[in-house]
Amino acid sequence: MSDAWIAERLGSAFSKAERDTVSDKWDRMHATLESFQARFGHCHVPDGILIQGVDLRTWCYSQRAAHRQGKLAEDRRRRLGAIPSWTFVAWNGKFWDGHEKFQNAFNWSGAGQRNPRG
């Protein structure tokens, strides 16, 4: 129906325009997440990384939500699971983010005591 509407108003050349499919968009976001993980060694994506107008962090949250609700396709679940630091448990990443902030704030050495030189 939309192709007929476009063709009627703009001509048939516009109705045949290349469009990203939902699968193309998912593949692009997945590839970006893989690149992010390869560069930074984790999948704790900060706010503000936009891929053609879509926030990568929000996309990750939506994949976790789809998984929890049983709506994530098996091939997509496998592909995300193949990323070394990916987790379907969002709080897991939040815990380690907070843990790192705590250590940095208190100059914690990780050996059970504060680093006095920090």
C-alpha positions in Angstrom: 0.0 0.0 0.0 2.8 2.4 0.8 4.6 1.7 -2.4 1.3 2.5 -4.3 1.0 5.8 -2.4 4.6 6.8 -3.1 4.3 5.8 -6.8 1.1 7.8 -7.2 2.6 11.0 -5.7 6.3 10.8 -6.6 6.5 8.4 -9.5 7.5 4.7 -9.7 11.2 5.4 -9.4 10.8 6.5 -5.8 8.7 3.5 -4.8 11.6 1.2 -5.8 14.1 3.1 -3.6 16.5 1.0 -1.5 15.2 0.7 2.1 16.9 -0.9 5.1 15.0 -3.9 6.3 14.6 -4.5 10.1 17.2 -7.3 9.6 19.7 -4.9 7.9 19.3 -2.4 10.9 19.8 -5.2 13.4 22.9 -6.5 11.6 24.3 -2.9 11.5 23.8 -2.5 15.3 25.2 -5.9 16.0 28.3 -5.2 13.9 28.8 -1.9 15.8 28.5 -3.7 19.1 31.1 -6.2 18.0 33.4 -3.3 17.0 32.8 -1.6 20.3 33.7 -4.8 22.2 36.8 -5.4 20.1 38.0 -1.8 20.8 37.2 -1.5 24.5 37.1 -5.1 25.6 33.5 -4.9 27.1 29.9 -4.3 26.1 29.1 -1.6 28.8 28.1 0.9 26.1 27.8 4.5 27.4 25.0 6.8 26.4 25.4 8.9 23.2 26.9 6.4 20.7 24.4 7.0 17.8 24.3 4.7 14.8 22.1 6.4 12.1 20.0 8.0 14.9 19.8 4.9 17.1 21.5 4.9 20.5 23.6 1.7 20.8 23.1 1.5 24.6 19.3 1.7 24.1 19.5 -1.0 21.4 21.4 -3.3 23.8 18.7 -2.7 26.5 16.0 -3.6 24.0 17.8 -6.8 23.0 18.0 -7.8 26.7 14.3 -7.0 27.1 13.4 -9.0 24.1 15.4 -12.0 25.4 13.7 -11.8 28.9 10.3 -11.7 27.2 11.2 -14.6 24.9 10.8 -12.5 21.8 14.5 -12.5 20.7 15.0 -14.8 17.7 17.3 -17.8 18.4 19.9 -16.8 15.7 20.1 -13.3 17.2 20.5 -14.7 20.7 23.3 -16.9 19.5 25.0 -14.0 17.7 24.9 -11.8 20.7 26.0 -14.6 23.0 29.1 -15.1 20.7 30.4 -11.6 21.7 32.9 -12.3 24.4 31.7 -9.8 27.1 28.0 -9.7 26.2 25.6 -10.6 29.0 21.8 -10.8 28.9 21.7 -9.7 32.5 21.8 -5.9 32.5 22.4 -5.5 36.3 25.6 -7.5 35.9 27.2 -4.7 33.8 25.8 -2.1 36.2 27.4 -3.8 39.1 30.9 -3.8 37.5 30.5 -0.2 36.4 29.7 0.8 40.0 32.5 -1.4 41.3 35.0 0.4 39.1 33.7 3.8 40.2 34.0 2.8 43.8 37.6 1.6 43.3 38.5 4.8 41.5 36.8 7.1 44.0 38.6 5.6 47.0 41.9 4.7 45.3 41.3 1.1 46.2 44.2 -1.2 45.4 42.1 -4.3 45.1 44.2 -6.0 47.8 41.8 -5.3 50.7 43.2 -1.8 51.5 43.4 1.7 50.2 46.3 2.7 48.1 47.9 5.5 50.2 49.8 6.8 47.1 46.6 7.0 45.1 
